[in-house]
Amino acid sequence: MRAVLKTFCGCCYPKYSSVAKDGEEEGGAPCPTRVGQSDGSDESEFDLENPPLAPPAARGPIYRCEVVLPETVLQEGSSVHGFHLAPWEKHEEYWEQLNQESPAQGSPVSLSRMQKAAMSEWCCMAEWLRRQGHRDLEPKIFDGIPDSSKIRQGRVTDCSLMSVLSVLADYERTFGDPVLRNILHPALAPNSAPPAVQHYACRLFVNGMPRCVVVDDTVPVATNGRLLCAHSAIPHELWVLLIEKAVATIMGGSYAMRGSNPCTDAFHITGWIPETFPLKPDCEGAPSTESEFMEMFDTAQQGFGNGKCVVCVGTTDIADATTNELAVRSGHVEGVSVSTGLVAGHAYPVLRCCTVQGRRLLFLKNPWGHTRWKGKFSPGDVQWQANPGLAEALNYDNTAAVARDDGSFWISWEEVLRFFSHFYIAWSPSALTLHSTTLHGCWNPWPHFVHSTLTDDTDLLAFNPQFRVRLKRAPPVNEEVGLWAVLSRHIRSQADYNSHFVSVSIYQGGSRVCCPNSVLEQGVFSNGECALVKLRNDAANSNSDFTLVVSQHGAKREFNYTLQVYTQREVIIEELPPLVPKSYASSSVRGEWTRRTAGGCSNSVWSYFQNPQWAFDVPPGGLDDLILFLESPGVSVNVRVFTGAVARPEVVRSAASSGAYRRGCCFLRLRELPPGPHVAVVSSFRSGICAPYRLAWHSSSAVGLTPQPHPFVDGALAHPMKSLVQQIQVGRSTEIQIRLVDFSKASGLGHMSARLQTNSDEGEVPLLELLSAHPQRPAPYCVKLRPTEADQYYQLSGAAVIVFAQLVPGESYVLETKVPRNRATRDAKLYINSDKAIVIDNLTSPRNRRR
């Protein structure tokens, strides 16, 4: 049973959401005893959903899935919210084109509601500097190395982006890696002299690759002359406002871009590996023990100190958060906790991460530049006096911090776990010395999957994008993670944001996963742009072949994606071919398990054969390949295929089977089937479950599934079966002359079964024989139970049966019956089920017939 993380934890950022054989208890959660309702009639037991389809060569395109090439995926990713984002490698050519076209001045980015309320005008930075009295200053992208202390958040709810810019600025200052200075460039041919608008190219990772996002230096200005967007404390430094405008462009073309998270923003700016940890124990994916939380901190601290990652934290709802006067004056609408000083639904950059005097501590800063933590180790807290030497060890001036609120504060890891909801880490692949492989694709959910009765791919992965990964060498023994896989969903319009949940998971072996059983590493579903899964070396267990599966929860949507795989050693990655080639024929039938036909698994053989049966003929020459899927949401199911015209009880264990019962869907693939008739039996694990099902097939040549009559149900079978019921006298021999009437004029034999049901299981087994009405003609092909099985079934059910018979349309046949008289047997009925109409021509005793 696939472990699907369906309980998503809440945050202001994108939300995130883990079998048995016959005779054994089924896997997964307990099945409900009833997942559907039956009104007592079985009229909807079968439904021929659509007729069998011939291969495309004979009938035209069938279930044709469009193949989208990687270059097409990247080309489509250039259009985002109506903006054209050229590949970064071609940005110089793009600049020349822009210069020739003389782009219009002004900004295409719309304002947030808070900005509109205070807005005076748009103004280019050269003109704004002049109005502020800085006539001797020229706008510059960077004035030295970026510094987090210089970042000022504007009237925009982008605390996430400001947090990321803060940690990246300090990363660049500490480790000398120009992660910010490398992404901004001026136009190749500057426009006319100031105060003309200047254009800049910002390199952001968008839709699978670094792209050129064109922005200008016009800024929204308030009536008091202050900037309403994020900016640097250095008046003429542009990098903060340019990156914010570029990110606003790809996030919908508006400063009203609430809904991102630090991992996504860091991914856009750097392309680094995003990893999100929920901190609340009730959230899926969160550590479950205290030691795991401590290990999380230690791992982040080690990576932070070695320049391998940057870190942020975030809050969600806080019970006593309320409107804060200072925040409102600054243009911020988020509530502030009265007791803790923390902002609800807010991101904070981690500027320092260390362990001192046995205490795990983080140094955070509110992107607003004010309003800070009030608890332990906050500025002026008694903990500083109670722990002498701690402030000195941290190089922290507590007295100065008390005097000036710049939004920064120390906080213990224990308090972070108590009050914060998420821990965000962005890992640098180059710092981790990882090899990378990038693949681009489109999940076109295929008509096979769209027509499925399952709501998503929880129980059916056969038609998902899947990739074989082969490690050339085992990962280093000193490395905890052997493989990182990042799935990024491409965004082209505002409707794509937070639209549905996607993930990538890792399975053992390198073959296509159809109906998942056990997952090696389950990815957490995210409705953000990125989802991560890691293959830990202890889980890999020295294996070298794995399958990556792209998945979505609660939806069957088409979307483009990029899959980036990072490993310590070189790997071979290839996309697995589709399960069903285009040349195959496909179709499906629908039915329902009712109270009388839900026989359950074969632990009880006679109960098992009450299940619906479907017959099909393999054409002459045999069938190279047949694929069957049995679906029933929430029900554990199995399908068996019997060779021959009859599903015989004595061969139930040797029949081809889909294996252990699986929740929601099971899969059976048969190769090189011999020509002739076959029967498929569909069953749920538990008997008595009333539920609909869908049986879909895909084959190398067209076949057709039709309901198979059988006698193991006490009573008449449902439509489209044709049924007759005849009262039989006890103690007398009776001959019933029947005839098959082919009203459909379809060629071929008719099929029937018969059940002689008594009210007792005592005495001898009643006589039930099928003969030709013409003595000179041979008896029809007829299958009965073996004597020992017939006796056993009579003692269990009080019935004698003809399992299967073939009748020629128009020919007459005789059913000979005799129910022995005894003190217990008082009543008997004959039930005839067939796939074509049968009529009774005569009812006589053998003596009258001879006369």
N, C-alpha and C positions, 0 to 999 in steps of 0.2 A: 504494500500500500504506500503510495507516494505521500510524503509528509509535506502537505501544503500549508504554508503559514497564512492562514486566512484572518487571523485576529490582528488587525493593523493598529499600531500605536498612533496616538494623535499628537500633532505638533503644528505649529504655525507653518512649518515647512512641509514639503511633500511627505505623504504618509507611507508607511511600510507595512506590509502585511507579514511534514516533516510530513500471509494468504495461505490460504490453506488448501489442502487436497481433500478429495472425497474421503470421508471418514475422520477428518480432522476439523478442528474449529476454524472458521474462516478468519482471515486477517482483518486488521483495521478495527474501527469502532463498531459496536453492535448494530446490526441492521434493525430498523423498525419492523415490527411484525406486519405492518401494512403501510405501503407508501402510495396506494391508490385506493379508489373506491369502486365497488362493484354493486350493481343494483339487483344482482341475482340472475340476470340474463347474461348470456355470453355473446351478444350480438356483435360486439366490436372486438372479438378476440383476434381476428385476422384482418389485415388491410394490405392489399397489394398496392404499395405506395406508387410504384410506376413499373411499367413493363420492362423486362430485361432489355438492355441496350447492346446493340452490336458495336464492334470496334469502330473508331472514328473513320477508318478507311471505308466502311460500309455505310455509315449513317451521318458523317460529318462530325464536327468537333463535339466531344462529350467531356464535361468536367475538365476542360482544358485550363491549365494553370499557366498564366503568363510568366515567362522567365524574364526577370529584370536583371540586366547585367550590372556589375559593380560600377562601371563608368556612368551608367544611367542613374544609379542611386546617387552618386556624387553630384552629377549635373542637376538633378532635381533638388538636391540640398542647397543649391546656390540661391534659390528663391525662398526668402524668409520674411513673412509679413509684408510682402510686396517689395522688399529691398533685394537688390542683387548683391550677393556676397561672393566675389570672385575668389578662386583659390589663391592663397597667399603667394605661392610661387610665381603667380602671374600678376602680382599687384603693380609692378612697374608698368607693364603694358596697360593695365587698367587706369593708372594715373595719367598716362599720356592721352588716353581716350577722354578722361574727365577734363583735362586741361583744354583739349580741342573743343569740347562741348560747352565750356565755360559754365559750370554748374551754378545754379541759382543760389543766391545768398539766403540765409535763414536756416532754420532747423526743422527737419521733418518729425522730430520727437515731440509728442504731445505732453502736456503737463498733468501732474497729479492734482487731485482736488485741493490739497493744502497749498500747492503752489499757485493755483488759479486764484485762491482767496487773497493772496498777498502780491499777486503779479502786477508789475508795472509795464515792462517791455522786454523784448529780446535785444541783446546787445552783444557785439563781438568783444572779445577780451581786450583788444588794443584800445577800443573806445571806452570800455569800462575802467581800465587803468587810468586813462586820461581824466575821466570824471572823478576818480578817487584821488586825484592829485599826484599820481605816479607817472608824470610825463617823461621821466628819464628811464623808465623800465619798459623793456620789450617782452612780450609773451615768450616763455620758454617751456618746452615740454618738461624738462627736469632742471632743477637748480641744485646740482650735486646728487648724492645718493638718496633715494627715497627714504623717508622717515615716517614711521607710524604716528609719531607725536604731532605731525603737521596735518594729519587728515581731519577734515571737518565734514560731518554729515549734514546734508541740507534737508529741505522739507520733502523728503522722499523716504518711503518705508523700505530702505535697502540696507538695513543693519547687517544683513548677511554679506553683501558685497563689501561694505566698509570694513567688516571684520577680516575678510580675506585679503583686502588690500593692506591692512595693517600687518598681518602676519607675514605676507610676502615682502613687504617693505623691510621689516626687520630681518627676514631671512636673507634678503639681498645684502643688507648692511653687514650682517654677521658672517656670511659665508662667501660673499663676493660673486655670487651667481646672479647675473643681470636678468632675472626672471621678469621684471617689469620694464626695465629700460630697453629690452629687446623687442617689445611688442608695439611700440609707438614710433611712427616715422612721419616727418612732414611731407608735404607735396614735393614732387620732383622739381616742379617749376612754380615757385610761389607766385601768388597773384600780385596785383598792384600794391603800392605802398600802403602802410597802415593809414587809417583804421579799417582797411578791407578785411573781410572775413577770410580766415585761413582754414584750409582743409588738411586733415591728417588721416593716416592709415593706421588702424588698430588691428593687430593680429589676434584673433580669438579662435578657439577650437569650437567649430560649429558644424553639426551634421557630418561628422566623420573625418574632418580634416581642418588644418589651419586655414582661415579665410580672412579676406580683407574687408573690414567694416569701415566704411568711410564716414567720418564725422567732421563737423566744423567746430569752431571755437565760439559760436554764439551761445550765450548763457541767459537763463531767465533771471531777471533782476526785480527785486521787490521795490515797493514805493519808497522805502527808506534807503535804497541804493545797495542793499546787501544781496549777495547771491543766494538764490533759492535752490541751487543744486549743490552737490558735494564739491569740495574744493580744497586746496592746500592753504595752510596758514601763511605761506609765502605768496603774496598777491599775484605775482606774474608766473607762478608755476602751474602748468596745465594738466599734468598727468592724471590727477584724481578726477577732474571733471571730464576729461576726454574718455577715460576708461568707463566711467559711469554712463556717459552718453552712448558709448559703443555697446555696452551690455544692455542698456535700455532699448537700443535698436533691435537687438536679436531677441529680446524678451517681450516683444509686442509693439515696439515703436513708441513706447510711452514711459514716462518716469513713474507711472503708477504700476510698478512691477512687483508688488508683493507676491510671494509664493515661491521664491527660490530658497536655496539653502547653501551653507558654506561649501559643501562638497561640490555641488553643481557649479557654483561661481568659480571655485578654484579650478575645476575641470575646464571651464570656458577660457580661463586666462592662461593656464599652464599646460593643460592636457594631462595632468598628473592623475594617479589612481585615486579615486574617491572611496572612502570607507566610512560608513556611518554606524555608530553603536547606540541603540536605545539604552537609556539608563534606568528606566522604570522596570521593575521585575515582572510586571504583568504584561509587558510588551514582548511579542515574538522577536527572537533574535537577541534579546538582552541576556547578559551573563546571569547565571542562576545561583552562583555562590560568591561569597565575599572574596575568596581567593582569586576568582576569575576577574572581579572588578579591580583588585589590586594588581593583577597581572596586566590588565588593560592599561593602567596608568604607567606601570614600569616599561611596557613596550613603547608607549607613546613618548615617555621621557627619554628613553634611549635613542629613538629615532629623531626626536626634537634636538637633542644635544649633538647628534652626529650629522645634522643637516640632511636627514633623509625624509623629513616630513614637516608639515605645518599643521597646527591644531586650532580648532575653535570649539565652543560649547554653545548650547542653545537651551532656552526655557520654553515651556508650553504654558498652559493656563495656570495662574497662581490665584489661590482662593481669595486673598484679601487685596488683590490688585485693584487700584482705583485711579481715577483721573488725577494727574499730577500737574500742579500749576506751572512749575518750571518747565516741564516737558511741553505743555500746551504753548507756552510763550516761545519755545524753540521750534514749534511746528510739528510736534510728535503726538500721535494719538494713542499710543500704547499705554496700558495701565501700568502703574508702578505699585509694587507690594508695600503696604504700610509697614509691615513688620521687618522685612528683609532688605528693602531698597532695590530689589531686583525687578527688572522690567519683564512683563509677561509677553510670551511670543517673541523673543528677542535673541539675537546672536551676539556672542562676545568673543573677541579674539583672545587666544592664549599667547601672551607675550613672553612668559617664562614658565618653565615646568621643571621642578626640582624636588629633591628629597633632602631635607636639612634637619638634623637632630631627630631623625626617625620619623619626621612628619612629611607627608606628601602634600605639596603646596603648588598652587597655580597662581600666576599673576595675570589678571584679566583687566579689560578696559571696556567701558561702555562706549560704543561708537558715537553716542551723542556728545561726548566730551564732558559729561557731568552725570550726576545721579548714580550712586554706587552702593555697594554691599554694606549692610549694617551689622552683620553677625561676627563670628569669630575671625580674628585677624584682619578685620576691617580697620581703616585709619582711626587711631585713638582707642582701639579695643584693649581691654585689660590683659589679653593674652600676650601682648608685647611686653608688658611689665612682668608678667608671670613667667616669661621665658627669656631671661636675660641672655644676650648674645645672639639671639635669633635674627633681630633686625640687622645687626652688623654682618652676620653670615650671609644674609640676603642682599647686603648693600642697599638697605632700604631706610629712608629717612622718614620715620613715622611722624615726627613733629611737623615737617614740611608738608606731608600728605594731609594732616589734619587741617592745616591752614588753607589748602587750596584743593578744591574738588575738580579734578580733571577727568573723573570717571574711572580711574584705575584703582585696583585694590588686590590684596592677597586673599585667598580663600583656600581652605583645606579640601582635600579630595573627598573626605567624608561629607562635607557640606555640599560639594558639587553633586554627589550622588543623591543627596537628599532633596535638593531644590532645582536641579537642572534635569532636562529630559533627554538630551542627545549630546553625543561626543563625536566630533567630526575630525577625521584625519585625511589629509591629502598627501600621498606618498610620491616622492620623486623617483621615476623609473631609472633615471641615469644615476642617481645617488645610490640606488639599490643594485646597480650594475645588472639590470635585467635585459634579456633579449625580448624583442617585441614582434608580434605578427598582427597585422590588421586585415580584417575582412569586412566587406560591405555587402549588404543584401536587402531583400524586401520580403517581408512575410505577407505573401498573398495567401489567405487562409484556405484556399482550394474549396471548390464546391463540396468535395467529400467531407470536409470538416464543417463547412457552413451548414450543410444539411443534417449534420449530426444532432441528435436530441440532447446532447450534453451541452451545458451552458458555456463551458470553457475547456481547456486542455488538462484539467486536473487528472482525469482518468484516461485521456487519449492524447498521446504525444506523437502519433505516427506521422502526422502531416506538418509538424513543426520544423523550422530550420534546425538542422543538427550537423555537428562537425566532429570528425574524428581527429583526436589529438594523440600523437605518438611521441613520447619522450625518447630522444636518442640516447640519453644517459640519465641515470638516476640523479636527482637533485643532491646538492652537497648535504652531508649528514648534519652539518651545523646550522642549516637553514630550516626554520619551522614551516615555511610556506613554499611549496614546490611550483605552484601555478596560480596566477591571478587572471581572472577573466572579467573584463569590463564591457557591459552592454550599454550602448548609448542609443536612445531612441531619437530619431530625427524629428525636428520640430519645423513646421512650415507655416503655421498660423496660430493665432491665440487659442483656438479650440484644442490644439494639440497639448497644451500645458495641463498637467495633472489630469489628463483625460482617462487614462486607465493604467493598470498595474502590470509591469513587466519584470522579468527576472531571467537569469541564466543559471542553469544547474549542471552538475557534473555527475555522470553515471559511469559505472565500471564497464570496461570493454570498449571496443571501437565500432560497434554495429548500431544500427538505428534502433532507438527505443520506441516501442509502440504503445503498450499499456504498461506504465511504469510499476515496478514492484518496489525495489529499494533504491534510494538515491544515495550516492556517495557523499556529495556536498550539495545541500539544498540552498539555492539562492533566495534571498529575501525579496519579496515583491515590492517594487517601488513605483509610485506614480510620478516620480521626477524623471529627469532625462537619463540618469545613469543608474545601473544596478551592478553590483559586484558580487562575485563568488570566489572563494579561495580554496585551493586544494592543498590541504595540509599533508605533510610528508607521512605522518602516522596513519592518515586515512588512505593514502595511496598504497601503502603496504608493499612497496617495491614493484608495483605494477607499472607498465609503461603505456598501455592503451586505454583511452578514455573517450567518452562522448560528451560534448557540450550541447545542451538543448536550450534554445531560446523559447521562452514561455510567456503567456499573458494570463491574467486572472480575470474571470468574470466577463470576458469579451472575446469576440472573433473579428478583430479589426485588422485591416491591412496597415502596415507601417514599414517605413524604411529604418534600417538600423546599421550600426557599426559595431563589430565585435573585436576588441583588442585583447590579445592574450600575451601575458608577460611570464617569462620563465627564467630560472637561473641557468638552464642549459638550452641548447637549440632544440627545436621541436619541428615536427612535420604536422601541418594542419590542412585538412581538406574537407570540403563540404560533402556530406553524404548525399548520394543520388536520391530522388524521390522514391517513396515506397511503391507507388503505382505509376508505371510508365504511361505516357499519353496514349499508346496504342491499345491499352487494356479496355475492356468493357466493364461497366459498373452499373449497379442498381441496388435497390434495397426493398425490403418488405417490413411492414409493421404488424405487431400483434400485441396481445395482452395476456398476462397470467391472471386467471380468474380463480375463484375459490376451488373449482373442480380441476383446473388444469395446472395449478401451481404445485407441482409434485416435489420440488426441492431436489437435492443432490442424490447421487446414486448410493448413499449409505443404505437407503431403502430402495431396492431395485424396482419393485412393483410400483411404488409411489413415483419413482423417477420417470417411468414411462407414461405417466399422466401428462407430462410436459408437452408443449406444442412441438410438432414435427414438420419439417419442410423437406420436400423431395426435389431432387434435380438430376438431370441426365447429363453425363459427360459425353460430348460428341465422339464419333468414331475417330480413332487416332489418339485419343486421350487428351488430357489437359495439362499443359506445362506448369501452370501456376494458378492457384486459387487462394484468395485472401478473404477471410471472413472476420467481421467485427460485430459483436453483439453488445448493444448499448441498453442500459436502463439506469437512469440517474439514481444514485443512492442505493442501488441493489447490487449485491455480489453475484456475478453471473459466470456461466460456463457454456461452451458450445462443443458438442461432439459430432463427428461425421462417421456414419456407418457405411461401409461398402456393401452394395446390393440394394435391392428394392425394399428391404425391411430393416428396421432397427430392432435387432434381435437381443433379448435380455441376456442370453448366454455369452454374447461377445461385448457386453458393455465396457468391460475393463480393457479390452484390446482396441476399441474404437479410437480413432484419432481425436485428441482432446486439446482444448486450449489450455489445459493445465489447472493449476490452483485457481479457485474462484477469486475473481478480482472485483473490487468495488467499481461500479459504474460502467466498465467496459472490459471485454476480453477479446483476445486476438488469436486466430488460428490460421496458419499458412500451410498449404498442402502443395507439394510439387509432384509432377508426373502422376496424376490421377489416372487410373485405368478407365477406358470407356465403359459406359453403362450407367445404371441407376445408383444413386447415393441418397442418404437421408441424413439431415442435420437435426439434432435435438437441442433445443435451447432451454436452459434451466437456471433457476436461482438457487442459492445455497440452501436457504430455508424454505420449507414447504409452507403453503398457505399465504404467501406474499402476493397480494394483488397489485400488479404494476404493469405499465406499458413497456414494450421493448421495441427495438429496431435492429434488424439483421441486415447488414450491408455486405455486399460482395464486390470483389474486383477480380477479374480473371483474364487470362491471355486469350481466351475465346469466349463467346457469349454463352451463358447458361441461363436457365430460368428456374426460379424457386416457386414451388406451388405447395399449398398445405397438404399434408399427408394424413389420410384417415387412419385412425388406430382405435383399438377397442378398450383401452385401459382407463377410460373415464366413465364413471357411472352415469350414463345418460347420453343424450345426443350432443354431438359436437356443434360448435357455433358456426355461423356464416363465415366463409363461403362454403363450408361443408353442407352437403345435402343429407338429410337424416330421415329415417323411417322408424316408427315404434309400433310393435305388434304384440298384443297380449298372447301368451302361450298357455294352453291348458296343461296342468300338471298331471302326470301319469299317462299321457297319451302321446303317441308318435304323430308328429305333424310335419307335412311338407308344404313349403311356401315357395310358389313359383314367382321368380322375380325377373325383371328385364331392365337392362341399362338403356336409358333414353338419352341420346346425345342431341339435346336441343341446340347446342352451340355449333353443331356441324363441324366441330374441330376433329381432326384426324387423331387416331391413337386410342389406346386402350383406356378403360376406366378402372379406377382403383376403389376398393371397398374394404371395410372391416365389419365384423359382427360381434355382438356381445349378448349372450343369453344370461340374463340376470335373474337370480332367484332370491327369495327372502331368507335362505338358509344356507349354511355351509356344511350340513351333515349329509352323510350317505355318499353315493357315487357321483362322479362328475357328470353333469348333463351331456347328452349327445348334441353335437352341433357340427354338421357336415355340409359342404357345398359341392353339388354335383351338376353336371350338365342336364338339361331337361330332355335331351336326346340321348338315349342309351348307347347309340352307336358312336357318339362323339366322346373324345377324352374329357376327363374332368379338367376344369380350369386350374390355372396356376394358383395354388393356395398355400399359405404358410400358417401352421398352427404351432402351439407350444408343444415341447416334448412332454411325454406322459408324466414324468416326475414334476416338471414345472407346471403342467396343467393342473395336477392334483394340488400342488402347493398353492397356486393362485386361487383355486376354488375354495380351499380351506381359509384363505385370507379374505376373499371378496364375495364368495358365493356365486361366481360367474364362470361360464365357459366362453372361450373367445376364439374367433378366427382373426389372427393378427393382420393378415393382408391377403387380398385376392385380386387378380386381374380379370376384368370382364370385357367381352367384345360388345360394343354398342349394337343393340338390336337383337342379340342372342338371348335366349331364355335359359335360366338356371334354377336349380331347386336347392333350397336350404332345408335340410332334414334336421328336425329337433325332437328331443325327448327328455323331459324332466322327470326323473324317477319320483314316485310318490312315497312320501314318508310322513310321519306325524308332524315334522317341523316345516316341511315345504308346502306352502299354500298358494304361492303366487310366483309368476315368472313373466318376464318381458324380454322381447328381442329388439335390440337396437342395431340398426344398420346405418353406418356412416360411409359416405362416398364422395368423390370429387365431381361426379356427374349424377344427374337425377336418376333414381331407381323407382320403378313402379312394381306393385304387387299384382300379378295377373290372376293368381288362384291360391286358395288355401284349402288343402285337403288332408285327409288321413291317407296313409299308404294303401289301405284296403280300398278306399273309394277310387284312388288313382289307378289301381290295377283293374278295377271294374270298367 
